[in-house]
Amino acid sequence: MYEAEDVTPFGIGVILNSLNLADIARQTKAADENGFSSVSVGDNPEHMLDTYVSLTYAAQAAERCHVGTTITTPIHRDPLVVATAFSSVETIHRGHVFIGIGTGRARQKSSIRELREHIVALRELWSSGKSTFRGVDMRLSWDANPVPIVLCASGPRALRLGGELADAVIVESGLTPELIENAKRQVADGALAAGRNPSDIKLCWYARTSIGSTEVAAVDDCLPSMAAAGAFLSRRTSGLDDVPTQHHAKLRTLAEKYDMSAHFRTDRDNPNRRLLDDEPLRDYLIERMGVVGTPAQWVSRIDRLRELGVHNILCVGAGSDKDAMIDLVGQYVIPKLAGVSSGAS
């Protein structure tokens, strides 16, 4: 059985989804100074600023941490545009830019086949300057540096594809012992089938996070993000096979009621907050997907994850104060974890 390399220290990345470029620059600088391993921005044209503009601001603000996208998808842009954009940003923050890519779930979702074709085309453009993508010849004639490809995956096919083709994998399936072990196994299977060493592929776990001075405050702040996690669970191709049966009906109802138009809202009136009144379901989602609580509870949770072979997490949340989150984690969590690792890529 493949076991993740026991590397220390622990890496914590953070996702920034903002409608203000000054916020992205300020929060990236703060995350960098506080020892976060990576900063990533989303790629959802319906709900946020253009990803490449945001990524440029992040790259200009960072000195040590890696910067990239959380999840761009093959649907939005062809590989030549993507290769050129990321190589251009790489000129700003040399050796510290990565592309996070996946099938996506907003608007239109791509297939595993489309994702594979896209990644192969990116590799070819960076290695040889040319590729044929869906019958169209593409050329990259300038000296563009490649960037690491980080595949965001939750299902077995995507996890195996990550092992086959990616430099790193962001695992979105969950943080329970069974789900962690299964994800490691799937990535390793994909790597071995492609003749690769599984230990060469960095693993980072997608975590729904919230931190506060009290556990009650942290749980309250994480409700919109956990509602999103529940909605996405029931919409997966694999369905609810790995979810306890007592939660199935409630998760389906949650998915039906989930308001995607409020997905990135952080205000108290976000209607999705009210979808987790059921305490057992809420607790299950927090245990499966979350790092939630006081700084001391974060350190305890991370210590348990370390024992399970998790050495990097990527923090996502619909918390109302991203600046406070960065400050609290930087002051009271990261120093307890013996520093940070080299980023999501």
C-alpha positions in Angstrom: 0.0 0.0 0.0 1.3 3.4 -0.9 1.8 5.7 2.0 2.3 9.5 1.6 5.8 10.6 2.4 6.1 11.7 6.0 7.2 15.3 5.3 7.2 18.1 7.7 6.4 20.9 8.3 2.6 21.1 7.5 1.5 23.3 4.5 -1.6 25.5 4.7 -2.9 27.2 1.6 -5.8 29.6 1.3 -8.4 30.4 -1.4 -9.2 34.0 -2.0 -12.5 34.8 -3.9 -12.9 38.6 -3.9 -14.6 41.3 -6.0 -11.9 43.7 -5.0 -8.3 43.6 -6.4 -6.9 45.6 -3.5 -8.3 42.9 -1.2 -6.6 40.1 -3.2 -3.3 42.0 -3.0 -3.6 42.8 0.7 -4.7 39.3 1.7 -2.0 37.6 -0.4 0.6 39.7 1.2 -0.8 38.9 4.7 -0.9 35.2 3.9 2.6 35.3 2.6 3.9 37.1 5.7 2.0 34.7 8.0 3.6 31.6 6.5 0.8 30.2 4.3 2.2 27.9 1.7 -0.1 29.0 -1.1 -2.7 31.4 -2.2 -5.2 30.5 -5.0 -8.0 32.4 -6.7 -11.1 31.0 -8.3 -12.2 30.9 -11.9 -16.0 31.5 -12.0 -16.9 34.4 -14.3 -20.4 34.5 -13.0 -19.4 35.3 -9.5 -16.0 36.8 -9.4 -13.3 38.9 -11.1 -11.4 37.5 -14.0 -9.1 34.9 -12.7 -6.0 36.0 -14.6 -6.3 39.6 -13.4 -6.7 38.4 -9.9 -3.8 35.9 -10.2 -1.6 38.7 -11.5 -2.3 40.8 -8.4 -1.6 37.8 -6.2 1.7 37.1 -7.9 2.8 40.7 -7.5 2.0 40.7 -3.8 3.6 37.4 -2.9 7.3 36.9 -2.1 7.6 33.3 -0.8 4.2 31.5 -1.1 3.0 29.8 -4.3 0.1 31.3 -6.2 -2.3 29.7 -8.7 -5.9 28.9 -9.5 -8.1 26.8 -7.3 -10.0 25.3 -10.2 -10.0 26.4 -13.7 -11.7 24.1 -16.2 -11.3 23.0 -19.8 -14.7 24.6 -20.5 -13.8 28.2 -20.3 -10.6 28.5 -22.4 -8.6 26.6 -24.9 -5.1 25.2 -23.9 -3.1 27.8 -25.8 -4.8 30.7 -23.9 -4.3 28.9 -20.6 -0.6 28.0 -21.3 0.1 31.6 -22.4 -1.7 33.1 -19.4 0.0 31.0 -16.7 3.5 31.3 -18.3 2.9 35.1 -18.4 2.1 35.2 -14.7 5.1 33.0 -14.0 7.3 35.8 -15.2 6.1 37.9 -12.3 6.7 35.3 -9.5 9.3 32.9 -10.9 9.0 29.3 -9.9 6.0 29.9 -7.6 3.0 29.8 -10.0 0.8 26.7 -10.5 -2.4 25.9 -12.4 -5.1 24.2 -10.4 -7.5 22.5 -12.8 -10.5 20.2 -12.6 -13.7 19.2 -14.3 -15.5 22.0 -12.4 -19.2 22.2 -11.3 -20.3 25.8 -12.0 -22.2 26.4 -15.2 -21.0 23.5 -17.4 -19.0 20.6 -16.2 -16.3 19.0 -18.4 -15.7 15.3 -18.7 -12.7 13.4 -17.6 -11.8 12.8 -21.2 -11.9 16.6 -21.9 -9.8 17.3 -18.8 -7.2 14.7 -20.0 -7.1 16.2 -23.5 -6.6 19.7 -22.0 -3.8 18.7 -19.7 -2.0 16.7 -22.5 -2.2 19.8 -24.8 -0.8 22.0 -22.1 2.1 19.6 -21.6 2.8 19.5 -25.3 2.6 23.3 -25.8 5.1 23.8 -23.0 7.5 21.0 -24.0 7.5 21.3 -27.8 5.7 24.6 -28.5 2.9 22.8 -30.5 -0.1 20.6 -30.0 -3.2 19.5 -32.0 -6.3 20.0 -29.8 -9.6 18.7 -31.1 -8.4 18.9 -34.7 -6.9 22.4 -34.3 -3.2 23.0 -34.6 -1.8 25.3 -31.9 1.6 26.9 -31.6 3.4 28.6 -28.7 6.3 30.4 -30.3 7.7 32.3 -27.4 9.9 31.0 -24.6 7.2 30.2 -22.2 8.1 28.5 -18.9 5.8 25.6 -17.9 4.1 25.7 -14.5 3.1 22.7 -12.3 -0.3 21.2 -13.0 -2.4 20.6 -9.9 -5.5 18.5 -10.5 -8.5 19.0 -8.2 -10.3 15.7 -7.8 -13.0 14.0 -5.7 -14.1 10.9 -7.7 -11.9 7.8 -8.4 -11.5 8.6 -12.1 -10.3 12.1 -11.5 -8.0 11.0 -8.7 -6.4 8.3 -10.9 -6.0 10.9 -13.7 -4.2 13.1 -11.2 -1.8 10.2 -10.4 -1.3 9.7 -14.1 -0.7 13.2 -15.4 -0.5 15.9 -12.6 2.4 17.2 -10.5 0.1 17.5 -7.5 -3.5 16.6 -6.6 -6.0 18.6 -4.5 -8.2 15.9 -2.9 -11.8 17.1 -2.4 -13.5 13.9 -1.3 -13.1 14.4 2.4 -11.0 14.1 5.5 -12.2 10.9 7.2 -9.7 8.1 7.6 -11.4 5.9 5.0 -11.7 8.7 2.4 -8.0 9.8 3.0 -6.8 6.2 2.5 -9.0 5.7 -0.6 -7.8 8.9 -2.2 -4.1 8.0 -1.6 -4.8 4.6 -3.1 -6.5 6.0 -6.2 -3.8 8.5 -6.9 -1.1 5.8 -6.4 -3.0 3.4 -8.8 -3.0 6.1 -11.5 0.6 6.9 -11.0 1.8 3.3 -11.1 -0.3 2.5 -14.2 1.5 5.4 -15.9 4.9 4.2 -14.8 5.3 7.0 -12.3 6.4 7.0 -8.6 3.4 7.9 -6.4 5.7 9.6 -4.0 6.6 12.2 -6.7 3.0 13.5 -6.6 2.2 16.0 -3.9 -1.2 15.6 -2.2 -3.2 18.5 -0.7 -6.6 18.1 0.9 -9.4 20.6 0.2 -10.8 21.6 3.6 -13.8 23.7 4.5 -12.4 25.9 7.2 -13.6 28.4 9.8 -11.7 29.7 12.8 -12.9 31.8 15.7 -12.3 32.7 19.4 -15.0 30.1 20.3 -16.1 26.9 18.7 -19.7 28.2 18.5 -18.6 31.3 16.5 -16.5 29.1 14.2 -19.3 26.7 13.5 -21.8 29.5 12.9 -19.4 31.1 10.4 -18.9 27.8 8.5 -22.6 27.1 7.8 -22.7 28.5 4.2 -19.6 26.6 3.2 -20.8 23.3 4.8 -24.1 23.7 3.0 -22.2 24.0 -0.3 -20.3 20.8 0.6 -23.5 19.0 1.2 -25.1 20.2 -2.0 -22.1 19.1 -4.0 -21.9 15.7 -2.4 -25.3 14.7 -3.6 -24.7 16.0 -7.1 -21.6 13.9 -7.7 -21.5 11.2 -10.4 -20.8 8.6 -7.8 -23.8 9.8 -5.8 -23.9 9.2 -2.0 -22.2 5.8 -2.0 -19.7 6.8 0.7 -22.2 8.7 2.8 -24.1 7.1 5.8 -27.6 6.2 4.7 -29.2 8.3 7.4 -28.1 11.4 5.7 -29.1 10.6 2.1 -32.6 12.1 2.1 -31.5 15.2 3.9 -28.6 15.8 1.5 -30.8 15.5 -1.5 -33.2 18.0 0.0 -30.3 20.3 0.8 -29.1 20.1 -2.8 -32.6 20.9 -4.2 -32.9 24.0 -2.0 -29.3 25.2 -2.3 -29.2 28.7 -3.9 -26.2 28.8 -6.2 -26.7 32.6 -6.7 -25.7 33.0 -3.0 -22.7 30.7 -3.3 -20.1 33.3 -2.6 -22.1 35.5 -0.2 -20.7 36.0 3.3 -23.5 38.0 4.8 -25.7 36.9 7.6 -28.8 36.8 5.3 -27.3 34.1 3.0 -30.3 31.8 2.6 -28.0 28.7 2.4 -27.1 29.2 6.1 -30.5 27.9 7.0 -30.1 24.6 5.2 -28.1 23.0 8.0 -30.5 23.3 10.9 -30.2 19.5 11.3 -27.4 19.1 13.8 -26.4 15.5 13.0 -26.0 16.4 9.3 -24.1 19.5 10.1 -21.7 17.6 12.4 -21.2 14.9 9.8 -20.3 17.5 7.1 -17.9 19.3 9.5 -16.2 16.0 10.4 -16.0 14.9 6.8 -14.9 18.1 5.1 -13.9 20.6 7.8 -11.2 22.1 9.9 -13.4 24.2 12.2 -13.0 25.7 15.7 -10.7 27.7 17.8 -6.9 27.9 17.1 -6.3 25.1 19.6 -8.9 22.9 17.9 -7.3 23.6 14.6 -3.9 22.4 15.9 -5.5 19.3 17.4 -7.4 18.5 14.2 -4.3 19.0 12.1 -2.3 16.7 14.4 -4.9 14.0 13.8 -4.8 14.5 10.0 -1.0 14.3 10.1 -1.3 10.9 11.7 -3.5 9.8 8.7 -0.9 11.0 6.2 -2.2 14.4 5.4 0.5 17.0 5.2 -1.1 19.9 3.3 -4.6 21.5 3.3 -6.2 24.1 1.2 -8.6 26.3 3.1 -11.9 27.3 1.5 -14.8 28.9 3.3 -17.6 31.4 3.1 -16.4 33.1 6.3 -17.3 36.8 6.7 -13.8 38.0 7.5 -10.9 36.5 5.4 -8.4 38.9 6.9 -9.2 37.8 10.4 -8.9 34.1 9.4 -5.5 34.7 7.8 -4.3 36.6 10.9 -5.6 34.0 13.4 -4.2 31.0 11.5 -0.9 32.9 11.0 -0.5 33.9 14.6 -1.8 30.9 16.5 -1.8 27.8 14.2 1.1 27.9 11.8 3.7 28.6 14.5 2.5 25.4 16.2 3.1 23.3 13.1 6.8 23.8 12.7 6.4 26.2 9.7 5.1 25.5 6.2 5.8 23.4 3.3 6.6 24.4 -0.3 3.1 25.1 -1.5 0.3 23.3 -3.4 2.5 22.7 -6.4 
